[in-house]
Amino acid sequence: MPADESSAARGPDRSRVTAAMSGVLAPPLQAGPPRPAGFALRGRLAAGARQPASVPRSRSRDGSGPRTPRGGGGVRRIYEQARRAWDRPLTAYYLILGAGLLITVLGLVMVYSASMIKALELSKPGTYFFRKQFLAAVIGSVLLVAASRMPVKLHRALAYPLLMGTVFLMVLVQVPGIGMSVNGNQNWLYLGGPFQLQPSEFGKLALILWGADLLARKQDRRLLVQWKHMLVPLVPVAFMLLGLIMLGGDMGTAIILTAILFGLLWLAGAPTRLFAGVLAVAGALVFLLIKTSPNRMSRLSCMGVSEPGPDGSCWQAVHGIYALASGGLFGSGLGASVEKWGQLPEPHTDFIFAITGEELGLAGTLSVLALFAALGYAGIRVAGRTEDPFVRYAAGGVTTWITVQAVINIGAVLGLLPIAGVPLPLFSYGGSALLPTMFAVGLLIAFAREEPAAKAALAMRRPGVRWKTMRRRVKKRPSGER
């Protein structure tokens, strides 16, 4: 056959092969004739062979196999899971409820353990103080549930009656023959039998509700931009309560009330110079009250001491340190405290944290601190995420009250602060302190429930809601779809 004819015969085949190979290496943009099956399979194999070049496999250092993931990824994944758990809508709700109840229950156990010897010294049954505290806890639980179910409008409606009733009772305390003096402080009312009432404890709750309602109404009217509306009448009413408390000599409660006032002013956005001015006036008054009282001066001088002194003025502070030091890591055991046998004064009230450290050790005290930290975090979260000004001021005031009082009590037991005579919230013995504090915890629970996301999450957990939602979704489907 001639050369030109053979080349003409081979030309079409060569052109088809060239076109097929060009389709494998670079697929055309436009649709063309179908390619042979062999070339299509070869194209898929070629694409699979090119894949490791674009996505390299991770191998170990010796090249024998895949490389194991680094530890940073696991830590990052755990961090992301923890962050998502903290950001859930019901986190604050469960933290407040769980931490409040756990502190109260653990406090009942420690009150029973720390007060047995004191009750026997007073010729009372060993469960005397525990029964009174348990009764107060039952009443406080009712108040907590009631406060958690109340709407915000009802809380605001209680502000003025609670303030007026508290002021009336605090005035009665100073009337001779009606008020009682306990440990040198004239701040108790006798109710009959073994029951007494300290109205100043309810003054903390009254100032928070009334101050939150006052500041919320002024914010709605855009009056808080003026300093006189921010201070009046909040500061004068707070000073009136402080004056009634100081007439009885209760310096510790006055400090807590002052901290609540500062917390409300800070949440209201008080300018620095105004805040510093009020703080300077309060600091000057505190210095004057301490300087003119030998008892308060002796308490201030007992900070950080390790010996009771020749006159025994620092006996309580030193033996509180002894109790904590003898507890060790896990304590001497529940009920096995030595300091409560007449060595440590007030083991079931102001210094119950020291008995906790002696019997439950460092693990027990850190658990109590963790519970208070969780409660404080949840309160700050509720105050920071709400759009209602009353909820923000009230939640911030309650969180300031509980955390500052806990810090002052624990700091005094540790010898870092002077002994102020304030109980550990929800933990120490005392029904007058327990009842308003549990009501305040109920307030925080109610505010946490009012968040839109938390309200929707709680609604989905009610019986029948999920089933009704599924039924509605089924009805929306076409009739022929399953």
TAZIDA-V805604 format. One record per run of one state. SS is the DSSP state (~ for helix, > for strand, _ for the rest). FROM is the first residue (numbers start at 1). TO is the last residue. If there is no record, write none. Layout:
SS:FROM:TO / SS:FROM:TO
This chain:
_:1:2 / ~:3:25 / _:26:36 / ~:37:54 / _:55:58 / >:59:59 / _:60:65 / >:66:66 / _:67:70 / ~:71:86 / _:87:90 / ~:91:121 / _:122:127 / ~:128:149 / _:150:151 / ~:152:173 / _:174:178 / >:179:182 / _:183:184 / >:185:192 / _:193:194 / >:195:197 / _:198:198 / ~:199:220 / _:221:226 / ~:227:231 / _:232:233 / ~:234:247 / _:248:250 / ~:251:267 / _:268:271 / ~:272:291 / _:292:293 / ~:294:301 / _:302:314 / ~:315:325 / _:326:351 / ~:352:385 / _:386:388 / ~:389:413 / _:414:430 / ~:431:449 / _:450:451 / ~:452:460 / _:461:464 / ~:465:475 / _:476:482
